[in-house]
Amino acid sequence: MSIKSNNSYILNPNFPSAYKTPGTCTYYINKEEPNICVARLDMVQMVLTNPDGDGLCNEKDYLEISTPSGYVTPKLCGKNSDYHMYVDIGPVPTDNLVIMFTLVGTQQNRYWEILVKQYTCGSNLVPIVGCMQYFTGISGLFESYNWENSDAFFHLANMDYSICFRDQSSSNIRH
């Protein structure tokens, strides 16, 4: 499926019903306009198979995001509702984002609802390059992906990414 409009939702087939079909679901996010450089993915709801005992998504459902520049996010599995992710799309007007769910087995009640927002290059609403999570409020809580399940299941392994915070005294200045 291809999406070009800003503020679009990616939904599992038959949403809000759970999706039990194995295989892949791939979404192509095309830039709404040529000067888009960053996408923010708000995972309103996202529940996939939990990671294995080593915290890995191997032989499990997972979400992976890539760009034409070769940037690939860490694999996400488990429960990631209410988290967000920033992904650098790239400055080339024809660059796009590829969001792929790899789904294993038929027993899992999996579902996703992800809001995709696109931001122009240089906007003060986006973090510096390389920040996958970006927080701008004066207070709040931040967690690593799948953290809600960390008591019952192993925390996700191989999470090598940056979490960034905007200094409120300079909220109108892009760093």
Order of alpha helices (4+ residues) and beta strands (2+ residues): beta-beta-beta-beta-beta-beta-beta-beta-beta-beta
